[in-house]
Structure formats: structure tokens, C-alpha cells
Amino acid sequence: MSISVNWDLGSIFEGGSQSQALADFLGQLTTDLDTLEAAGVPNPLSDETESAWVEAIQTLFDLGARLNQASSFVGCLVAQDVKDDKALQLMGQTEQLGAKLGAIWTQFQAAFAEQDDVAWTKLVTNTDLNSVAFYLNKSRTLARQKMAPELETLANDLATDGYHAWGRLYDIVSGDKEVEFEGKPTSLGQLQSKFFDDPDREVRQSAFKLFEESWSELAKTCALALNFQAGFRLALYKHRDWQSVLHEPLLNNRFSAATLDAMWDVIDAKSGKLLEFFDAKAKLFGIDKLSWFDVNAPVGAVNQTFTYKEASDFVVDSINTFDTDIAAYCRMAIDNRWIESEDRSGKRAGAYCTSLPLSRESRIFMTYNGSYNGMLTLAHELGHGYHSWVMRDLPYGAKRYTMSVAETASTFNEMVVRNASYNASQDDQERLSILGTKLNDAAAFLMNIRARFLFEQAFFDARAKKQLSVDELNDLMLSAQKTAYKDGLADYHPLFWASKLHFYLTYAPFYNFPYTFGFLFSNGVYAQAMAEGPTFHDRYVALLRDTGSMDTEDLAQKHLGVDLTQPEFWKTAVDRVLADVDDFVALANKLA
């Protein structure tokens, strides 16, 4: 049976970017947003006004689900054809609607904070709101920790041409920079791919040298942006009376500083095992010690290519030996044309999965090129889709899970397929490549991201006292990298604070540790699944369904029986990640 490489969008809104159904849908959504905005917040909570509050909150969630449906669809239109001008216009329209809905939510959240505690408890235990009580309580708690509503509104308005503008300046400065490499005009992103992925060490080394030189030319501007972004955030936290720069990211990810500390302590104690991987890799390259530009370099080779059908079948069959329900979902998504995988020009870069809450479906976007990594991407995105699938019948306000648990199902799927690939392979070079890719990921999550976290902590501490120069930022980054990499590299990347986009993203401070948390959390879940076998399925689904309605520590305690504030869970997860080191070293020695 043949399968399509193109997704079906017509079942959502017929007609693509010219869809009259979509135009009508957006028109009604705009009208309903205007109606709610004009109505405003109901009168203070009481027995008499409770029904009005229930109706208003249900309307808020309904508008959110409808906007999500439209935004996801429009995002698909833009992704499949970046030159579709009408789709780009529609994206601008949905973004404006999102800003309006966000402003209304802010108004309501401020009102949540002002209501009497007894009346509020009665409201959220109301049968019609009980299933979204967690999200409403979180919104109220956050509002109570912020400034007065008019001051928060002022701060948001000022941030547009201040805080966020520095991020946009960084995007322009970094995006416009072009250099000549190997006789061709090359962007900094392309140059980074060269020193990340090229199998020739001389190419990687020369690319990295030019990369550092290029960023050094931009460093003063980047330092200004980073300093002023941090200054804005520190001033905002001061006026909110927030004592720690980690307060907001921990709130956003719904876990405590004790959990974060427990995770980093275990990583610090155990990540030195990766130096054995580095040493074996260096031996394969014929050098004494890896440099920054060697860490992600490929080893071995997966020479086999797969048609999209072969990759799809392998993913489904691999997962089917582990969990038949997940495999059935994957087969359904493939057969129902929920995936856009065609390798053609005009598509945006990257891969993602987006949910369609009204359709109770997802759509997956990628460009499949026949490679092993492409097959892993397919498995990964199908994991995201499965997460949404098991939550499809929940109220919209119970589906809003955090970044820290967003990668649970996707990483889980990827691990199943990676391990199946390794077990199925009879070729040593192929097995070495698979192990090398897994351990490259381990180094990224346990070392690279830890270096980012250590740098950001040290930077905010120093920035509270003064602005930092380029040299001072370089020194902080070098110190963080040496600590995180256990002095295991010959050369580092002191300008990483400039070259890494994540430091300049304004919607999520400390855009680093949730990645490591999610990676290890999924590994811990996988370890329990391996130990328990098929009976784990029901617990796994229950865990995924609760990701939008529980704090992360409560989620782990309820479904895994573990205390994330203690080291045991993290030790199990890290040990599972590092279990491949000995196999890699043995295989590398055999092939050296």
C-alpha cells in the first residue's frame, strides 16, 4: 500500500489560504473577541455573579481553542509554501487576534487575584470549571505575585520597543551577517552546520575559526543587547519583589528549585563518564583531545537510506513491539495524511507537530530526505502527536502543559526507534554511528545546556551590579564551559553567549534547563517502561493526560512513584543515558 508524502489540510478548512470557510471562521472569532472585550470582567464574585464568571471563563477557553485551530492551520499553510503571501497575511491576522486574546486574559487574571478566597474556591470547584481548576489557580497565583494590573500593562507596552526590541535587533544583526567560506557566500547558520557536521576535521576547524572571528565582529552589539535585556528583566523582577531570576522560569515549568538542584547535582556527579566517550572519539579522529568543533562531529556511518514508506513502516513496527496503542496511533496518522514529509523547495526549514483542538487531530511537518536522522525525526514528531491524541477529549484549559514535560512522548518514541535500529544493525560502523549520535545528545543535554545554565546564572549575578564587557562575558562563558565539560576539551567557544540565539529569546528566560529536564524525565519514564513491560501503558497514558493539570513533582509522584526533589530518579535517568558509553568505547577500540 502506498502512502502520501503530503498532508491533508482540506479536511480542516477547504481551499487553503483562499478558504472562504477560514475567512468566515476568523470573522466570527474576531466578533466574539470584540464582544468579550467589550463585556469586560464580571462584577465581583458572589453567589449572584458566579454563573456569569463561569460563562466568561468558558468563553475564554473556547476562544483560545478556536484561535489555536486557526493559527495551527495557517502555520501549516506558511510552512508548506513560504511564498504564499495570502498565508503570511493570515498569519499576521491570527497573531493580532492572539495579542487581543492575551490582553483579555491578562485583564481576567488580574481580576482572579482580587476575588475573595472563599468565593474563588467555590467558583473553581464548580462542576463546569473543576477540570480546569489547576490552570485557573495557577493563573491566579501568578497574578498575585505580579505588580498592579496597570503597572503590568505599562511594563508590557514598554517591553515592545525595549526588552523585545533588543531580541529583534539581535535577529537582524546575526541574520544579516554573511561570510565567504570555501569560495561561496555563507550565512553564520550554514557555517555552524559545517563545524558541527562535516566529517573532515580540517573543514570543521577552519569553519569554527571563521565562525569565532565573525561573532567577535558582532560581539559589542550582542553584548549591548544581552546587557539591556537582562537589565530590563532584573528591574521588572525588583518591582515584582521577586528575589531570584529563576523564580519565573520555575513557575513557568511548574517545579521547584529543589528539583532543579537535585537534577544538576546528579549531572555534576556523573557526567564525567562522558569523558571516556570523548577520549574514544578523539582516538578515532587521531587527536589527543576533542575541541569544541569536534564534539558533535559524526563517527561511523549509516549508509542505508530509507524511502518514506520504509521509514514509516520501521517506526510503526519498532514501536509496535513496545506498545501497540502508540503504534496504532502512528499508523493512523500516516494513513490519514496528517504528515507533510515531501522533500521539495519552497517549504520552511525544520520539523514540528501542531495540534488542532477542534478537530481533535494533529498535523506533522517535516522534510524527509531518506536519512536515518529523518526517520528519527518522524518518530519524534509522532510522539508529540500521540501526546496530543491521548489528551484530545480534555477541556482546552487542561491541555496546557509546560516545556519541561513537552518532550516526554517525543523523546520516548525516539528512544524506542533508536534502540530498535541499533539492535537490528549488523554493521559495526552503523552501530558506532547510532551510539555516537545518542551520546552526542547526552553531551548536549548534560554538558552544553549545563554550561548555558551556569553562564546565565553567573551573568545575572554580575549584571545586577554592572554592565558586562565582551571580555567579561567571554570569561564567564569559558568558566561555565570548562566546569560543565569537566575540563575535557582542548578548546572551547567563549563567544557562545553571542552565537546562541536562545540567550536572546524574550518569551522564556533561562531557555535551557527545561530541555535537560525533559530529556532526563523521558529517560526515567522509559526506564520504568522497560522494567514493567506492557502493563506500563495505562500509567504512561495517564501521566501524559495529567501533564496539563498537575505540578511536575506531583505528576512524577502520582504516576511514577518518585520524588523529583531527591537524587534517586535522576541517578536512574542519567545512568540510563550513560549506559552506552562502555559499548561505544569497546566498538571504537575495535574499529580504531
C-alpha positions, 0 to 999 in steps of 0.5 A: 500500500502506498502512502502520501508524502503530503498532508491533508489540510482540506479536511480542516478548512477547504481551499487553503489560504483562499478558504472562504470557510477560514475567512468566515471562521476568523470573522466570527472569532474576531466578533466574539473577541470584540464582544468579550472585550467589550463585556469586560470582567464580571462584577465581583464574585458572589453567589449572584455573579458566579454563573456569569464568571463561569460563562466568561471563563468558558468563553475564554477557553473556547476562544483560545481553542478556536484561535489555536485551530486557526493559527495551527492551520495557517502555520501549516499553510506558511510552512508548506509554501513560504511564498504564499503571501495570502498565508503570511497575511493570515498569519499576521491576522491570527497573531493580532487576534492572539495579542487581543486574546492575551490582553483579555486574559491578562485583564481576567487574571488580574481580576482572579487575584482580587476575588475573595478566597472563599468565593474563588474556591467555590467558583473553581470547584464548580462542576463546569470549571473543576477540570480546569481548576489547576490552570485557573489557580495557577493563573491566579497565583501568578497574578498575585505575585505580579505588580498592579494590573496597570503597572503590568500593562505599562511594563508590557507596552514598554517591553515592545520597543525595549526588552523585545526590541533588543531580541529583534535587533539581535535577529537582524544583526546575526541574520544579516551577517554573511561570510565567504567560506570555501569560495561561496557566500555563507550565512553564520547558520550554514557555517555552524552546520559545517563545524558541527557536521562535516566529517573532515576535521580540517573543514570543521576547524577552519569553519569554527575559526571563521565562525569565532572571528565573525561573532567577535565582529558582532560581539559589542552589539550582542553584548549591548543587547544581552546587557539591556535585556537582562537589565530590563528583566532584573528591574521588572523582577525588583518591582515584582519583589521577586528575589531570584531570576529563576523564580519565573522560569520555575513557575513557568515549568511548574517545579521547584528549585529543589528539583532543579538542584537535585537534577544538576547535582546528579549531572555534576556527579556523573557526567564525567563518564562522558569523558571516556566517550570523548577520549574514544572519539578523539582516538578515532579522529587521531587527536589527543583531545576533542575541541569544541568543533569536534564534539558533535562531529559524526563517527561511523556511518549509516549508509542505508537510506530509507524511502518514506514508506520504509521509514514509516513502516520501521517506526510503526513496527519498532514501536509496535513491539513496545506498545501497540496503542502508540503504534496504532496511533502512528499508523493512523496518522500516516494513513490519514495524511496528517504528515507533510514529509515531501522533500521539495523547495519552497517549504520552511526549514525544520520539523514540528507537530501542531495540534488542532483542538477542534478537530481533535487531530494533529498535523506533522511537518517535516522534510524527509530526505531518506536519512536515518536522522529523518526517520528519527525525526518522524518518530519524534514528531509522532510522539508529540502527536500521540501526546496530543491524541491521548489528551484530545477529549480534555477541556482546552484549559487542561491541555496546557502543559509546560516545556519541561514535560513537552518532550516526554512522548517525543523523546520516548518514541525516539528512544524506542526507534533508536534502540530498535535500529541499533539492535537490528544493525549488523554493521559495526560502523552503523552501530558506532554511528547510532551510539555516537549520535545518542551520546552526542545528545547526552553531551548536549543535554548534560554538558552544553545546556549545563554550561548555558545554565551556569553562564546565565546564572553567573551573568545575572549575578554580575549584571545586577551590579554592572554592565558586562564587557565582551571580555567579561562575558567571554570569561564567564562563558569559558568558566561555565564551559570548562566546569560543565565539560569537566575540563575535557576539551582542548578548546572551547567557544567563549563567544557562545553567549553571542552565537546562541540565539536562545540567550536572546529569546524574550518569551522564556528566560533561562531557555535551557534547563527545561530541555535537560529536564525533559530529556532526563524525565523521558529517560526515567519514564522509559526506564520504568517502561522497560522494567514493567513491560506492557502493563506500563501503558495505562500509567504512561497514558495517564501521566501524559493526560495529567501533564496539563493539570498537575505540578511536575513533582506531583505528576512524577509522584502520582504516576511514577512513584518518585520524588523529583526533589531527591537524587534517586530518579535522576541517578536512574535517568542519567545512568540510563543515558550513560549506559552506552558509553562502555559499548561505544568505547569497546566498538571504537577500540575495535574499529580504531 
